[in-house]
Amino acid sequence: MQALKNLALQHGEKLGMVLILLLTGFVVYSSMGQESLPPEKKPDKHASLSTTTKQRMLDYTWPEAVENAKGDIKIHQPLGSSAVKAIAPDTYAISSWDSGLVQPTVLRADPELLPPVSLETNAVTGLMAFYDPSRIQQLMLEERRREERQKAELARAAADNRNKDPRNDLRNDPGNGYESEMAMRGGYGGGMGFEDDLLK
C-alpha cells in the first residue's frame, strides 16, 4: 500500500499529462475526418454576400417596391370634387312623430297659500350686545387718563423719595464738611499728579 502511494506521488503528474495528450490527439484525429465547408460557404463568400445585400437595401426605392408587390401595397389616390356630395338638410329633419331630445321645462306646482287662523305668540327676552362708537371712544379716553394719572403719581412718589434721602441733606449742608472733604480729595489727587510729572 505504501508502495502505491509513493508511486502516485512520484509519477502522478506524469500520468495526468499523458492522459491529456491522448485526449487532445483523439480530438484532433476525429476532427480530421469531418467534411469541410463547401466553397460557396467560405468566410469570404459570406462577406461578399452581406456587402451585396446591404448595398441592395440602400439602393431600394419606393417605386420598385410597388412594382414588386402590387397586391400588398395600396397607393393613395386623391379623390376628386365629385366624390364629396352635399347632404340635403331635409333628409335628417325631425318630424312630429319624433320625441324631443330634451323634455320641456314644467313649472313646479306649489300649493295654494291660505291666510293664518288662530294666531299664537310667544315672547322671549334676552341680552343683546350693541356696538356704540362714541361709548368706545369715551372708554378709551378714560383709560388713557387713568394711565397718565398713574404715571404722574409714580413720578411724584419717586421725587418724594429722593427728597427724603438723608444723603442728599448731608451733601446740601455746607457745614457738614462734605465739600471740604471733596476739595481735599481733589487737592490730594492734584498733588499726586504733580509728583508724577516730576518723576517723569
C-alpha positions in Angstrom: 0.0 0.0 0.0 2.8 2.4 0.8 4.4 1.5 -2.5 1.3 2.6 -4.4 1.3 5.9 -2.5 4.9 6.5 -3.3 4.3 5.7 -7.0 1.3 8.0 -7.2 3.3 10.9 -5.5 6.3 10.4 -7.8 4.6 9.7 -11.2 1.0 11.1 -10.7 1.7 14.3 -12.6 3.3 12.4 -15.5 0.3 10.1 -15.8 -2.0 13.1 -15.9 0.0 14.7 -18.7 -0.1 11.5 -20.7 -3.9 11.3 -20.4 -4.3 14.9 -21.5 -2.1 14.3 -24.6 -4.0 11.2 -25.5 -7.4 13.1 -25.2 -6.0 16.0 -27.3 -4.8 13.7 -30.0 -8.1 11.9 -30.2 -10.0 15.2 -30.6 -7.6 16.3 -33.4 -7.8 12.9 -35.2 -11.6 12.8 -35.0 -11.9 16.4 -36.4 -9.8 15.5 -39.4 -12.3 13.0 -40.7 -15.2 15.6 -40.8 -16.5 17.0 -44.1 -15.2 20.6 -44.7 -17.3 23.6 -45.8 -18.3 23.8 -49.5 -16.7 26.7 -51.5 -19.9 28.7 -51.5 -19.9 28.8 -47.7 -16.4 30.0 -47.2 -16.0 33.2 -45.0 -15.0 35.4 -47.9 -18.2 34.3 -49.8 -20.3 35.2 -46.7 -18.6 38.7 -46.5 -19.2 39.3 -50.2 -22.9 38.3 -49.9 -23.5 40.5 -46.9 -22.0 43.5 -48.7 -24.1 42.9 -51.8 -27.3 42.6 -49.6 -26.6 45.8 -47.7 -25.9 47.8 -50.9 -29.1 46.3 -52.4 -31.2 47.6 -49.4 -29.6 51.0 -49.7 -30.4 51.3 -53.4 -34.0 50.0 -53.0 -36.6 52.6 -53.9 -40.4 53.0 -53.3 -41.5 52.7 -57.0 -39.5 49.4 -57.2 -41.2 48.1 -54.1 -44.6 49.0 -55.6 -43.7 47.2 -58.8 -42.6 44.1 -57.0 -45.6 43.8 -54.6 -48.6 45.2 -56.4 -51.2 43.3 -54.4 -49.8 44.1 -51.0 -49.2 47.8 -51.3 -52.1 50.3 -51.6 -51.3 53.7 -53.2 -53.1 56.8 -52.1 -55.3 58.2 -54.8 -56.7 61.7 -54.3 -60.4 62.0 -54.5 -62.0 64.5 -56.9 -64.7 67.0 -56.3 -67.3 64.6 -57.4 -66.6 62.2 -54.5 -67.9 64.7 -52.0 -71.6 65.4 -52.3 -73.6 67.9 -50.3 -76.1 66.5 -47.8 -79.6 67.8 -48.0 -80.7 69.2 -44.6 -84.3 67.9 -45.1 -83.0 64.3 -45.0 -82.5 64.4 -41.2 -85.3 66.8 -40.3 -87.2 65.9 -37.1 -90.9 65.2 -37.8 -93.8 65.5 -35.4 -93.7 61.7 -34.7 -90.2 62.0 -33.2 -89.9 62.8 -29.5 -87.8 65.8 -28.5 -84.3 65.3 -27.2 -84.9 67.5 -24.1 -88.1 67.4 -22.3 -89.8 70.8 -21.9 -89.4 72.6 -18.6 -92.6 72.5 -16.4 -93.0 74.9 -13.5 -93.4 73.4 -10.1 -97.0 73.2 -8.8 -96.9 74.9 -5.4 -99.9 74.5 -3.0 -102.3 77.4 -2.5 -101.4 79.7 0.4 -104.2 80.3 2.9 -104.4 83.1 5.4 -103.3 82.2 9.0 -106.1 81.5 11.5 -105.9 81.5 15.4 -102.5 83.1 15.8 -100.5 82.5 18.9 -97.4 84.5 20.0 -94.6 83.6 22.5 -92.4 86.4 23.9 -88.7 85.6 24.6 -86.4 88.0 26.4 -82.6 88.1 26.2 -79.5 90.2 26.3 -78.2 91.7 23.1 -74.9 93.5 22.6 -74.8 96.7 20.5 -71.7 98.5 19.1 -71.6 102.2 20.1 -68.6 104.0 18.6 -69.0 107.1 20.9 -69.1 104.9 24.0 -65.9 103.0 22.9 -64.1 106.3 22.3 -65.1 107.6 25.8 -63.9 104.4 27.4 -60.5 104.7 25.6 -60.2 108.3 26.7 -60.9 107.4 30.3 -58.3 104.6 30.2 -55.7 106.9 28.8 -56.3 109.5 31.5 -56.1 106.8 34.2 -52.7 105.7 32.8 -51.5 109.3 32.8 -52.5 109.7 36.5 -50.7 106.6 37.4 -47.5 107.8 35.7 -47.8 111.2 37.5 -48.3 109.5 40.9 -45.2 107.3 40.3 -43.1 110.3 39.3 -44.3 112.3 42.4 -43.5 109.3 44.7 -40.0 109.0 43.2 -39.4 112.7 43.8 -40.5 112.5 47.4 -38.2 109.5 48.0 -35.3 111.5 46.6 -36.1 114.4 48.9 -36.3 112.2 51.9 -32.9 110.6 51.3 -30.6 111.8 54.3 -27.5 111.6 52.0 -29.0 114.5 50.0 -29.2 116.6 53.2 -25.6 115.9 54.0 -24.4 116.9 50.6 -26.5 120.1 50.6 -25.4 121.2 54.1 -22.3 123.5 53.8 -21.3 123.0 57.4 -21.0 119.3 57.5 -17.5 119.2 56.0 -18.6 117.2 52.8 -17.5 119.9 50.4 -14.1 120.5 52.3 -13.6 116.7 52.2 -14.2 116.6 48.5 -11.8 119.6 48.0 -9.1 117.8 50.0 -9.6 114.7 47.9 -9.2 116.8 44.7 -6.1 118.6 46.1 -4.6 115.2 47.1 -5.2 113.9 43.6 -3.7 117.1 42.1 -0.7 116.7 44.2 -0.2 113.2 43.2 -0.4 114.2 39.6 2.2 116.9 40.1 4.6 114.4 41.8 4.1 112.0 38.9 5.0 114.8 36.5 8.3 115.5 38.4 9.2 111.8 38.4 8.8 111.7 34.7 
